[in-house]
Amino acid sequence: MAPDTANLTEYPLARPTECPFDPAPEYRSWLEVPGPQRVRLEDGTPAWVLTRYEDIRAALSDPTVSAYELDPGMPPLVRTMSTKHEEVSFVRLDDPEHAQHRRMVTGDFTIKRAEKLRPRIQQMADEFLDRMIAKGAPADLVKDYALPIPSTVIGLILGVPDTDHEFFQAKSQQMFDLNLPPEENAAANDQLLAYLEELMDRKEREPQDDLISRLLTQRVATGEISRSQIPAMLQALLVAGHDTTAGMIALSTITLLQHPDQLARLRDTDDPALIARAVEELLRYITIAENVLVRVATQDITIAGHLVRAGEGLIMNPLAGNRDSSFAAAPYTFDIDRNARGHLAFGYGVHQCVGQNLSRVELSIALPTLLRRLPGLRLAAPLEELPFRAKANLYGVERLPVEW
């Protein structure tokens, strides 16, 4: 018998339009009650939502909580299931397969490698700003600055030609747009995977010094991974490597413009410690990856006194967890002097975002550079008219008109 879910709160919940960086108001009451909340997804599927900081960390470090995408109990929230490709990205696998595949790419995303790219990223930021300034105001900060930087960087690492960036930007956004029908999410997923397979064909013919070429020549050749598994791996890196950081650059700019005193401090400082604290606080405060940490219990478990049965789906909500007062004092206040390390914006545990070091470096360059070079930067449209992604697994703003 199907469970009766009619009286459950429908999930996901949209952020309030008047405060686009705050969680839905329901989370405030949920955070006051220990344990997960029972909700109903749009297709009627019941699931548990974890909002409290410690509950999320505990679940993400529990080996009986699975990330395996093809488990029948997995909440159908991340609607990117391919209709033509059966392989699953390493981020949606469990150990030991997850760890094995993850080790093949971590070398390209270490702190050392990210820092080595700093001069090149600085050059990119200045070049894209030069073009935007030359074109004149008003400009779309998303199209002209926030997207090109991380897209170019991840393309450089993977070996994606510059001419293809616009295609993968569009497809990755369509994959995670919950306002689209599920079949359109899946179609965008298929198109991106097909593109990656064609790009792999090119790399096999002419290997270069990039991650795709190394996977093909060093990992497939030794049998560590099959060729058919690589497109899903690349897709995860490609999407996470540009869409999330681009969203953070744009949303961070809006946040700082709403806090002019803190913006001025970040603009005028050359203190790397203050810049690093500001980046961590922006990651905590905004938390764009709101509904991508979906899991399923593989056996009965108890979370803060609540029984979750084997086969039931779990959704971790790091946005709510990062606003938990047990983690951050005055959690709804934006404060660049806060020590926000330990936030959940990159997840937690063995599946923590592999690209977080690169993202931190990109943000630490893109934001101060923008503020220093355009000290008169301001929004060219009212906040309430900005096209925020009201319901998306990766929060963002589609366009950001600015003047200076």
C-alpha positions, 0 to 999 in steps of 0.5 A: 500500500502506498504511504499517505503523504497528503498531509505532508509539507511539499518539498522543495521549498522556495527561498523567500523573495523578500530575502533571497539568501535566507532559507524558507521560513519553515526551516526555522521551526524545523531547526528547533525540533530534533531529528528529520522532517517527513516531507512529500516531493512533487511526485508524491514520494515521501522522504526525510529532510535533515536540517540540523547541522549535527544531524546532517554531519552524522548522516553523511558520515554514516556508512549505512547511508548510501549515495548510490543513485540507482537505489530504488529508494533514492529521492527523485529530487536530482532529476538528471537521470539519463535515458540513454546512459547507464553509468553513474558518476563517482559522486553518486557511488558508494565506497570502495568504487567512489574512492577509487574513481575519486582518486583518479581526479583529486590530483587536479584539484589539490590546494597546491594545483589550485594555488598554481593557477592563481596567476592565470585566474587573476589574468582571466578576471582582469581580461573579462572585466576589461571586456565588460568595461569596454562594452559599457554599462549596464552589463550582465555580470553573470554572462560577462564575468561570473560564468566565464571565469570558472567555465574557462578554468574548468575547461582548461583543467578538463581540456574543453575547447573555449568554443564549447563553453556556452553549450555546456553552460546551457545544458548544465543549467537545464539539468538542475532547473526544477521548473522544467519537466523531468524529461527536459532535465534528462534530455539536457543530461543526455546531450551533455553526456553525448558531447563528452563522449565525442570530446573523448573521441577527439582526445583519443586521437590527439591526447593533450595535457589535460584531465580527459587525456590522462584518464584515457591514456593512463586509467582506461589503458590500465583497466582501472576504469572503463571508458563508458564510466568516464563521461558521467565522471566528467559531467559531474566535474564540469557542472560542479566546476563552473555552475556552482562557482559562477553562482557564488560569484554573482550571489556574493556580489549581491550580498556584498552590495547589501552590506556596503561596510563589509564590501568596503573592507573587502575591497580595500584590503590586501589581507589574505586572511580577511579575504579567506574569512569573507569567502567562507562566510559567503559560502555559509551564508548563501549555500547554493547547493541546497538540494543535491545531497540526497541519500537512502538508508540501507538499513534501519537507523536512528537519527536524533531519536527518529527511526528511518527505515531501510529503503527510505530517502534522505535529503540533507539541506545544508542551507538550513544546517548552515543557519543552525545556531548550534553551528553559527551564532546569529546565523542569519547575520552576514559577518565577514569576521566570522570563522565559518570554517566547518560549514556544509556548503561543500557537503561533508564526509567522503563525498565532500566536493572535490573542487572546493579548493579551486572554488575558494581560489576563484572566489578569492580572486574574482570578488576582490578584483571586481570590487577594486576595479569597479568601486562604484558597482551597483545593481541596475535593477531592484533586488525583487526584480532579479531572476533568482532560481526560485526552485533549483537544486543549485541556487543562483540568479539567471542574470545580474544587471549592474552599473558602475 
